[in-house]
Amino acid sequence: MRESILNHYALGEKVINKRGRMGKILDIPYFGRLDFREKGQESSVLPVYIGIHTFYDPKNKVNLIYDWRAPISGMFYDSELGAASYQSPTGEIIGEILLRRQYRIRNGRMEFMIESSLAVHDEILQKELSVNADDKMRNIVATIQREQNKIIRNEDAHVLIIQGVAGSGKTSIALHRIAYLLYAMKGDLTSKDILIISPNKVFADYISNVLPELGEENVPETTMDQILSEVLENKYKYQTFFEQVAELLDKPASGFIERIQYKASFDFVSQLDRFILHIENNYFKAVDVRLTKYVTIPAGFIDEQFRRFNRYPMRMRFEIMTDYILEMMGIKYQITVARAERNALRNEIKKMFAANNDLQVYKEFFEWAGRPDMFKMRKNRILEYADLAPLAYLHIALDGKKGQTCVKHLLIDEMQDYSPVQYKVIQKLYSCRKTILGDAGQSVNPYGSSNADLIQKSFVTGQIMKLCKSYRSTYEITDFAQKIRMSKDLEPVARHGEQPRLINYKSREKEIYGIIDLVAAFKATESRSLGIICKTEQQAKELAECLKGVIEDIYFLSSSSSAFVNGIVVTSAHVAKGLEFDEVIIPQVNSENYSSEIDRGMLYIAVTRAMHKLTLTYSGGLNKLIL
């Protein structure tokens, strides 16, 4: 009976999964097509439609749609028009690709179709090609695709660092790279072997919809905060990265910025390494231990064993030392020690080591370095965010890495927001291949950020590839962003649209009414997403409360939100980082609200979220950052 129930259950699960696949096929039946002519069969051309899942016609016994992971579908990603081949069960099939098309189909309706010699990975570029038959634009897109394909197909680099300017499609390319690696390394790599480190849950949810070709594959994701806290066995309460940025945007207390800067340098990592060596040489003080009534273990012999097992992390040596010492004592004195006596010896050895408390040792590091002012515990014993990674680094050196899952490929997004010591922790935890991407110009914390060169220095073997062409935003929006923060690498693509608008209101109250009018105007357009991006989350929350009483279907996106919603979104620049909207409104762009260097970064991030239309509103004096 149990077997019968289990069989019925398995059958039901299979039907539900099939229904789910069919639903996806009805929504997006396919996204690509290539016409393939096999060598020696000149009269026969096979149209290969490529989709998220296979669709088989049992009556005629043919595949109408091929799964994107099927060998024949590989030609869509690997080959241009002309000579091509794929592996079949009977061997290599050689021929040529006569036609390549890409489609955007949503809810069973075709929105557009393009023909291209390359697989165009980005939706913005696809749409631009679908409405623009200009040869110049086709050449620009072809150039962008060649740059992107080099990154997607790079299988040689152990650590690939992608420095992409705002609007260069780096996140989409990184996800296509993951899709390509899943395809190219089928059997050796599955989605469960990949881990994405993303800035927040909203962004993780957002990118899960960027790449429909991934089909049913769910890639695990986490944040840097979670990784570091887990290394420390979740023992400590700590300030999150978001809370650190919020404090910097407000009025940070004296010394806060200096502490962040001090802990975000390579010299700080070198000091930690020297201190770990100092612990090795000075923190273990061996003493004689009486094992039995007649046997005493000399301190010199115990110290010798601590040095003997120097390849192990210091705290991991106690067990090994205990077993080795007892084995030697057994051989020399022919004695057998009970478990209780063994445990007592291990505890005695452990007491000889003066570095068993991570936090105490970390405090002693600053005393040793002559900078006791660089460590400050907050109320209720809360650690500052900048202390989380160094403390984890110290813990790994003393305790080793424990309980790390088998990750075969690590994807790190928003690379600029992590410091050298955080990358050193990642290097120790994950020895696998890595794809690291971001833009040094979009840091939300200029006091503790990294650029591609610093990250390469952290990993030694890192290979840097750059994406310089910005096409996400219109030329006019990109040009406006360049006035706020100049990026020498950025090359704007001539995709034209409206000039950004600056609207001045006589008071804050009139500005809010003005924003309500702008939202009403947005609703009358065909655009699907509007981002109202404030400097801080508190400002976004207050504005959302004001607007909710007047505007329906408005959504407040906070740092604790877990899902991205298309439509009208009110959020902060920090949460909006990595997201994009058809239209963006940035309120309170006055000299009082945006003044510091970190404010400049927030304004730049907010501006570069707009794809087609940008409006900035203010009351009072116009911000000097955009004059």
Legacy VTK file of the C-alpha trace (Angstrom):
# vtk DataFile Version 3.0
C-alpha trace
ASCII
DATASET POLYDATA
POINTS 627 float
0.000 0.000 0.000
2.869 2.347 0.855
4.455 1.628 -2.529
1.148 2.314 -4.288
0.735 5.642 -2.447
4.300 6.677 -3.293
3.763 5.811 -6.969
0.559 7.875 -7.077
2.349 10.737 -5.352
5.257 10.606 -7.849
2.788 10.499 -10.754
0.940 13.519 -9.364
4.202 15.453 -8.946
5.149 14.614 -12.529
1.798 15.904 -13.818
2.139 19.140 -11.793
5.691 19.702 -13.093
4.537 19.043 -16.654
1.655 21.484 -16.245
4.132 24.104 -14.984
6.375 23.554 -18.005
3.402 23.768 -20.372
2.330 27.035 -18.750
5.770 28.489 -19.403
5.716 27.253 -23.000
2.314 28.885 -23.586
3.701 32.155 -22.205
7.099 32.031 -23.979
7.099 29.129 -26.477
10.527 29.995 -27.897
13.023 32.853 -28.040
15.278 31.790 -30.888
15.394 30.042 -34.233
18.148 28.889 -36.531
17.890 27.177 -39.913
20.469 24.408 -40.219
21.436 22.540 -43.374
23.373 19.335 -42.835
26.371 18.660 -45.066
25.426 16.357 -47.953
21.710 17.154 -47.628
21.545 20.408 -49.605
17.830 20.083 -50.332
16.792 19.719 -46.672
16.820 22.642 -44.192
15.947 22.010 -40.534
14.309 24.931 -38.684
15.417 24.655 -35.032
13.188 26.603 -32.607
14.821 27.098 -29.205
12.909 27.622 -25.968
13.025 27.166 -22.210
11.736 23.575 -22.493
11.468 20.890 -25.142
8.109 20.426 -26.841
7.693 17.054 -28.557
4.977 16.173 -31.073
4.197 12.481 -30.317
1.966 12.112 -33.403
4.662 13.028 -35.945
7.489 11.994 -33.594
9.458 15.237 -33.974
10.682 17.995 -31.684
8.861 21.228 -32.468
10.859 23.184 -29.868
14.313 22.263 -28.553
15.452 22.868 -25.004
18.136 25.598 -24.907
20.446 23.075 -23.210
20.175 20.475 -26.013
23.374 19.900 -28.068
21.732 21.164 -31.279
20.740 24.393 -29.483
24.390 25.026 -28.642
24.887 26.355 -32.178
22.584 29.268 -31.307
25.102 30.417 -28.668
28.378 29.138 -30.120
28.196 29.822 -33.863
27.600 32.705 -36.249
26.007 32.395 -39.689
27.925 29.930 -41.872
29.786 26.730 -41.005
28.628 25.083 -37.753
28.356 21.693 -36.079
26.888 19.963 -33.039
27.314 16.665 -31.227
24.605 14.026 -31.632
24.403 10.448 -30.274
25.763 9.244 -33.641
28.696 11.684 -33.624
29.431 15.187 -34.880
26.912 16.632 -37.368
28.523 19.202 -39.692
26.634 21.750 -41.794
25.869 25.449 -41.971
23.539 27.962 -40.349
21.511 29.789 -42.992
19.326 31.953 -40.731
19.299 33.143 -37.121
16.342 34.910 -35.512
15.522 36.080 -32.025
12.066 36.764 -30.676
10.504 38.466 -27.709
7.270 36.641 -26.918
5.312 37.399 -23.753
1.921 35.957 -22.786
1.829 34.132 -26.120
2.161 37.350 -28.149
5.174 38.222 -30.272
6.381 41.732 -29.387
9.236 41.841 -31.882
11.631 39.732 -33.966
15.181 40.430 -35.160
17.660 38.763 -37.494
21.295 38.840 -36.436
24.458 36.885 -37.156
25.143 36.791 -33.387
22.949 35.859 -30.425
21.976 39.248 -28.938
21.751 38.709 -25.184
20.296 42.003 -24.022
16.634 42.980 -24.313
17.392 46.696 -24.818
19.682 45.875 -27.758
17.130 43.436 -29.158
14.404 46.085 -29.033
16.684 48.717 -30.571
17.464 46.399 -33.486
13.793 45.570 -33.942
12.891 49.230 -34.562
16.169 50.503 -35.988
17.348 49.058 -39.289
20.186 51.594 -39.466
23.526 49.969 -40.449
25.392 52.132 -37.933
23.269 50.819 -35.051
23.638 47.242 -36.299
27.435 47.690 -36.322
27.380 49.134 -32.785
25.274 46.221 -31.526
27.564 43.723 -33.277
30.585 45.314 -31.539
28.853 45.187 -28.152
27.875 41.558 -28.715
31.431 40.548 -29.614
32.683 42.151 -26.373
29.935 40.466 -24.388
30.429 37.070 -26.031
34.127 37.113 -25.104
33.068 37.425 -21.471
30.227 34.899 -21.695
32.400 32.229 -23.358
35.573 32.746 -21.314
36.281 29.309 -19.833
39.998 29.907 -19.137
39.956 32.554 -16.405
39.818 31.114 -12.884
38.780 34.547 -11.588
37.076 36.794 -14.149
36.651 40.435 -13.076
34.151 42.389 -15.201
34.447 46.157 -14.868
31.343 47.493 -16.600
30.215 51.105 -16.737
26.643 52.024 -15.736
24.199 50.674 -18.307
26.637 48.278 -20.014
24.496 45.209 -19.282
27.088 43.568 -17.029
24.593 41.780 -14.764
22.709 40.332 -17.731
26.028 39.238 -19.276
27.173 37.622 -16.027
23.929 35.629 -15.859
24.268 34.597 -19.506
27.807 33.504 -18.614
26.364 31.294 -15.871
23.839 29.891 -18.391
26.640 29.231 -20.877
28.805 27.485 -18.261
25.844 25.346 -17.182
25.482 24.327 -20.818
29.206 23.952 -21.635
29.985 22.022 -18.419
26.841 19.909 -18.333
27.416 16.931 -16.063
30.146 18.721 -14.082
28.203 21.856 -13.141
24.580 22.251 -12.075
22.694 25.292 -10.809
23.064 23.982 -7.238
26.865 24.214 -7.592
26.680 27.974 -8.236
26.351 30.655 -5.559
25.454 34.303 -6.230
26.501 36.973 -3.723
24.069 39.823 -4.329
23.556 43.088 -2.418
20.021 42.363 -1.163
16.981 40.097 -1.538
15.241 42.546 -3.893
18.140 42.414 -6.323
18.319 38.618 -6.063
14.609 38.395 -6.944
15.024 40.921 -9.768
17.877 39.062 -11.497
15.994 35.760 -11.260
13.686 37.182 -13.960
16.460 38.596 -16.152
17.397 35.294 -17.733
14.402 33.237 -18.909
16.734 30.782 -20.671
17.657 29.361 -17.269
14.244 27.679 -17.284
13.605 25.844 -14.042
17.136 26.239 -12.718
17.212 27.971 -9.328
20.631 29.359 -8.455
21.285 29.729 -4.688
21.998 33.273 -3.524
23.254 34.955 -0.376
24.683 38.269 0.847
28.145 39.171 2.150
26.615 39.917 5.574
25.172 36.383 5.788
28.447 34.717 4.748
30.519 36.618 7.325
27.999 36.069 10.114
27.878 32.316 9.364
31.683 32.123 9.527
31.385 33.604 13.025
28.689 30.999 13.823
26.063 33.797 14.125
27.416 34.664 17.583
27.446 38.424 17.196
24.936 41.165 16.624
26.218 43.469 13.915
25.487 46.565 11.887
24.461 45.543 8.335
26.007 47.068 5.227
22.737 48.883 4.558
22.784 50.346 8.087
26.394 51.462 7.618
25.503 53.334 4.408
22.400 54.844 6.061
24.580 56.170 8.894
27.081 57.628 6.404
24.241 59.385 4.559
22.972 60.820 7.829
25.463 62.594 10.109
28.107 60.022 11.048
29.757 60.293 14.457
33.352 61.453 14.699
35.852 58.764 13.716
33.292 56.518 11.968
34.583 57.276 8.447
38.204 56.972 9.605
37.523 53.509 11.068
35.935 52.352 7.784
38.854 53.702 5.714
41.456 52.127 8.019
39.883 48.669 7.657
39.455 48.952 3.860
43.156 48.982 2.924
45.675 46.288 1.971
47.956 47.533 4.749
45.247 46.555 7.226
45.158 43.004 5.800
48.983 42.830 6.021
48.797 43.946 9.664
46.237 41.212 10.396
48.533 38.609 8.799
51.483 39.797 10.910
49.316 39.682 14.028
48.234 36.106 13.226
51.949 35.188 13.044
52.423 36.979 16.364
49.648 34.815 17.873
51.346 31.697 16.520
54.631 32.629 18.161
53.464 34.129 21.449
49.960 33.013 22.463
50.681 29.335 23.229
52.373 28.924 26.628
52.914 25.233 27.395
53.095 23.944 30.991
53.745 20.507 32.483
50.635 18.312 32.648
50.265 15.410 35.063
48.656 12.625 33.021
48.618 9.883 35.690
49.976 9.488 39.173
53.369 8.505 37.738
53.428 10.182 34.294
53.890 13.918 33.681
54.016 15.368 30.180
56.777 17.997 29.990
55.887 21.518 28.768
58.667 21.371 26.165
57.195 18.234 24.593
53.705 19.829 24.416
55.129 23.004 22.852
57.011 20.907 20.331
53.727 19.270 19.215
52.036 22.663 18.822
54.818 23.626 16.389
54.802 20.179 14.706
51.195 20.564 13.518
51.673 24.118 12.197
49.864 23.292 8.950
46.593 23.127 10.876
44.714 26.222 12.122
45.778 26.850 15.715
42.594 25.796 17.497
42.293 22.668 15.344
45.618 21.412 16.689
44.344 20.641 20.181
42.557 17.396 19.176
45.438 16.205 16.990
48.034 17.121 19.617
46.087 15.258 22.314
45.869 12.060 20.233
49.537 12.223 19.220
50.781 12.892 22.783
48.684 10.012 24.177
49.949 7.714 21.433
53.571 8.592 22.313
52.877 8.186 26.050
51.253 4.807 25.358
54.296 3.620 23.428
56.786 4.921 26.022
54.974 3.950 29.242
52.578 1.209 28.020
49.583 2.982 29.498
45.983 3.211 28.290
44.114 6.436 28.989
40.329 6.565 29.474
38.148 8.980 27.493
37.647 11.237 30.521
41.419 11.581 31.006
41.871 12.228 27.279
39.263 15.016 27.345
40.883 16.487 30.469
44.271 16.590 28.679
42.714 18.270 25.611
41.102 20.908 27.852
44.417 21.535 29.628
46.151 22.052 26.259
43.355 24.371 25.134
43.830 26.513 28.275
47.474 27.018 27.312
46.337 28.979 24.253
45.467 32.603 25.035
43.447 33.174 21.853
40.256 31.206 22.403
37.936 34.216 22.372
37.675 35.809 18.907
36.434 39.188 20.076
39.055 39.504 22.803
41.834 38.616 20.352
40.449 41.128 17.839
40.549 43.878 20.476
44.128 42.897 21.324
45.037 43.267 17.636
44.279 47.006 17.747
46.341 47.357 20.951
49.201 45.456 19.241
48.886 47.689 16.127
48.979 50.833 18.269
45.493 51.892 17.106
43.064 51.101 19.960
40.886 54.002 18.738
40.088 52.035 15.560
37.782 49.578 17.353
34.480 50.716 18.780
31.691 48.434 19.941
28.196 49.952 19.674
25.461 49.856 22.303
24.105 46.396 23.147
27.445 44.877 22.000
26.743 45.499 18.310
29.725 45.258 15.959
30.280 47.869 13.281
29.929 46.456 9.764
33.594 47.207 8.985
34.628 44.849 11.839
32.664 41.840 10.595
35.082 40.751 7.833
38.350 41.239 9.818
36.863 39.285 12.721
35.828 36.488 10.310
39.331 36.529 8.751
40.869 36.136 12.201
38.421 33.349 13.088
39.302 31.379 9.923
43.028 31.709 10.679
42.510 30.406 14.229
39.665 27.928 13.741
39.767 26.957 10.068
36.813 27.023 7.715
33.942 24.804 8.744
30.701 23.701 7.125
31.308 25.365 3.759
29.186 23.880 1.000
30.710 22.630 -2.228
30.444 25.652 -4.510
31.959 25.206 -7.972
31.333 28.702 -9.303
30.892 31.919 -7.345
29.245 35.011 -8.852
29.838 38.277 -6.971
27.805 41.280 -8.084
28.378 44.930 -7.109
32.067 44.143 -6.579
32.915 47.776 -5.747
31.062 47.586 -2.423
33.432 45.034 -0.869
36.799 45.736 0.751
40.114 43.822 0.348
39.662 41.993 3.679
36.208 40.795 2.554
37.750 39.442 -0.667
40.451 37.728 1.394
37.733 35.962 3.419
35.988 34.915 0.181
39.302 33.620 -1.184
39.785 31.440 1.906
36.205 30.118 1.880
35.797 29.474 -1.854
38.673 28.127 -3.923
36.390 27.642 -6.959
36.121 29.667 -10.173
34.680 33.143 -9.750
32.934 35.765 -11.857
33.141 39.178 -10.179
31.392 42.208 -11.655
30.552 45.784 -10.870
31.319 49.421 -11.517
33.729 51.446 -9.383
31.670 54.545 -10.211
28.574 53.163 -8.469
29.895 52.637 -4.964
27.443 53.483 -2.178
30.361 53.703 0.268
33.350 55.579 -1.179
35.274 55.067 2.081
35.433 51.273 1.899
35.091 50.328 -1.770
37.284 48.501 -4.298
38.054 48.821 -7.995
38.991 46.099 -10.496
42.756 46.513 -9.901
42.402 46.146 -6.116
40.254 43.043 -6.558
42.768 41.546 -9.006
45.483 42.148 -6.383
43.338 40.287 -3.813
43.047 37.157 -5.991
46.445 37.358 -7.788
45.165 35.282 -10.743
42.251 37.589 -11.638
41.694 38.522 -15.281
40.027 41.906 -15.920
37.630 42.417 -18.844
35.948 45.772 -19.441
32.534 46.754 -20.784
32.721 50.426 -21.744
29.695 50.972 -23.995
26.681 52.302 -22.102
23.345 51.702 -23.855
20.817 51.099 -21.073
19.994 54.788 -20.677
19.441 57.190 -23.559
22.357 59.345 -24.707
20.797 62.383 -23.017
20.451 60.649 -19.622
23.985 59.221 -19.829
25.396 62.645 -20.712
23.552 64.138 -17.720
24.984 61.418 -15.423
28.501 62.146 -16.673
28.186 65.715 -15.363
27.498 64.331 -11.873
30.310 61.769 -11.924
32.681 61.547 -14.881
33.669 58.065 -16.043
36.624 58.161 -18.466
35.912 54.617 -19.696
32.254 55.230 -20.543
31.288 55.362 -24.242
27.604 56.325 -24.680
25.660 54.681 -27.505
23.623 57.178 -29.550
20.189 55.947 -28.470
18.328 59.236 -28.238
15.367 60.312 -26.137
14.046 63.226 -24.083
16.381 65.579 -22.242
16.266 65.079 -18.434
13.965 67.634 -16.790
14.708 69.736 -13.695
11.524 71.068 -12.084
11.641 73.696 -9.336
8.730 74.034 -6.865
8.093 76.859 -4.390
7.718 74.501 -1.415
8.120 70.854 -0.369
4.327 70.477 -0.316
4.018 71.732 -3.907
6.837 69.363 -4.909
4.816 66.371 -3.615
1.753 67.527 -5.607
4.037 67.908 -8.614
5.252 64.303 -8.203
1.602 63.148 -8.066
1.021 64.889 -11.430
4.159 63.253 -12.879
2.923 59.808 -11.758
-0.471 60.477 -13.392
1.337 61.413 -16.626
3.353 58.172 -16.417
0.158 56.119 -16.067
-1.075 57.569 -19.358
1.979 56.191 -21.217
2.805 52.658 -22.334
5.828 52.476 -20.002
5.737 49.615 -17.502
8.000 50.748 -14.671
8.480 54.007 -12.760
11.101 54.398 -10.051
10.746 57.271 -7.571
14.230 57.183 -6.068
15.046 59.088 -2.865
18.437 59.552 -1.236
17.632 57.575 1.930
15.149 54.894 2.901
13.581 57.188 5.506
12.876 59.810 2.818
11.452 57.093 0.540
9.217 55.780 3.329
7.834 59.253 4.127
7.179 60.008 0.446
5.509 56.619 -0.097
3.156 57.329 2.819
2.197 60.684 1.255
1.610 59.201 -2.196
-0.289 56.080 -1.091
-3.254 58.172 0.006
-3.600 59.620 -3.504
-2.122 57.060 -5.929
-3.227 53.446 -6.247
-0.845 50.567 -6.976
2.236 52.210 -5.502
4.862 49.997 -3.882
7.488 50.909 -1.272
10.687 48.926 -1.791
12.772 48.783 1.390
16.033 47.088 2.346
14.010 44.315 4.014
11.780 43.684 0.962
12.276 40.303 -0.694
10.607 40.760 -4.091
10.824 43.216 -6.977
7.498 44.507 -8.299
7.027 46.056 -11.738
4.971 49.243 -11.753
5.302 52.364 -9.586
8.052 51.869 -7.005
9.266 54.267 -4.303
12.693 53.341 -2.976
16.145 54.582 -1.950
19.187 54.876 -4.212
20.923 52.098 -2.257
18.111 49.572 -2.800
17.658 50.705 -6.426
21.288 49.913 -7.263
21.336 47.265 -9.978
17.679 47.818 -10.895
16.349 49.724 -13.911
13.120 51.566 -14.738
11.542 52.920 -17.919
11.153 56.251 -16.151
12.737 57.700 -12.999
11.741 60.613 -10.748
14.342 61.852 -8.239
12.816 64.127 -5.537
14.527 66.653 -3.223
17.489 67.352 -5.501
18.384 70.489 -3.557
21.695 71.693 -2.174
20.702 70.777 1.381
19.822 67.141 0.612
22.680 66.313 -1.766
26.007 67.865 -0.768
28.737 65.356 0.193
30.791 62.932 -1.917
28.663 59.959 -0.820
25.573 62.001 -1.809
27.125 62.430 -5.278
27.407 58.652 -5.567
23.772 58.177 -4.570
22.600 60.776 -7.097
24.672 59.148 -9.849
23.166 55.724 -9.049
19.624 57.155 -9.044
20.114 58.932 -12.389
21.575 55.868 -14.121
18.537 53.722 -13.185
16.480 55.558 -15.868
16.293 53.919 -19.293
14.092 56.338 -21.260
12.954 59.308 -19.177
14.367 61.190 -16.187
12.839 63.953 -14.054
14.471 65.638 -11.058
12.386 67.754 -8.677
13.421 70.188 -5.940
12.364 73.114 -3.796
14.877 75.629 -2.514
18.384 75.978 -3.974
19.376 73.689 -6.877
21.962 71.071 -6.015
25.501 72.184 -6.842
26.384 68.629 -7.975
24.280 69.047 -11.133
24.802 72.729 -11.882
LINES 1 628
627 0 1 2 3 4 5 6 7 8 9 10 11 12 13 14 15 16 17 18 19 20 21 22 23 24 25 26 27 28 29 30 31 32 33 34 35 36 37 38 39 40 41 42 43 44 45 46 47 48 49 50 51 52 53 54 55 56 57 58 59 60 61 62 63 64 65 66 67 68 69 70 71 72 73 74 75 76 77 78 79 80 81 82 83 84 85 86 87 88 89 90 91 92 93 94 95 96 97 98 99 100 101 102 103 104 105 106 107 108 109 110 111 112 113 114 115 116 117 118 119 120 121 122 123 124 125 126 127 128 129 130 131 132 133 134 135 136 137 138 139 140 141 142 143 144 145 146 147 148 149 150 151 152 153 154 155 156 157 158 159 160 161 162 163 164 165 166 167 168 169 170 171 172 173 174 175 176 177 178 179 180 181 182 183 184 185 186 187 188 189 190 191 192 193 194 195 196 197 198 199 200 201 202 203 204 205 206 207 208 209 210 211 212 213 214 215 216 217 218 219 220 221 222 223 224 225 226 227 228 229 230 231 232 233 234 235 236 237 238 239 240 241 242 243 244 245 246 247 248 249 250 251 252 253 254 255 256 257 258 259 260 261 262 263 264 265 266 267 268 269 270 271 272 273 274 275 276 277 278 279 280 281 282 283 284 285 286 287 288 289 290 291 292 293 294 295 296 297 298 299 300 301 302 303 304 305 306 307 308 309 310 311 312 313 314 315 316 317 318 319 320 321 322 323 324 325 326 327 328 329 330 331 332 333 334 335 336 337 338 339 340 341 342 343 344 345 346 347 348 349 350 351 352 353 354 355 356 357 358 359 360 361 362 363 364 365 366 367 368 369 370 371 372 373 374 375 376 377 378 379 380 381 382 383 384 385 386 387 388 389 390 391 392 393 394 395 396 397 398 399 400 401 402 403 404 405 406 407 408 409 410 411 412 413 414 415 416 417 418 419 420 421 422 423 424 425 426 427 428 429 430 431 432 433 434 435 436 437 438 439 440 441 442 443 444 445 446 447 448 449 450 451 452 453 454 455 456 457 458 459 460 461 462 463 464 465 466 467 468 469 470 471 472 473 474 475 476 477 478 479 480 481 482 483 484 485 486 487 488 489 490 491 492 493 494 495 496 497 498 499 500 501 502 503 504 505 506 507 508 509 510 511 512 513 514 515 516 517 518 519 520 521 522 523 524 525 526 527 528 529 530 531 532 533 534 535 536 537 538 539 540 541 542 543 544 545 546 547 548 549 550 551 552 553 554 555 556 557 558 559 560 561 562 563 564 565 566 567 568 569 570 571 572 573 574 575 576 577 578 579 580 581 582 583 584 585 586 587 588 589 590 591 592 593 594 595 596 597 598 599 600 601 602 603 604 605 606 607 608 609 610 611 612 613 614 615 616 617 618 619 620 621 622 623 624 625 626
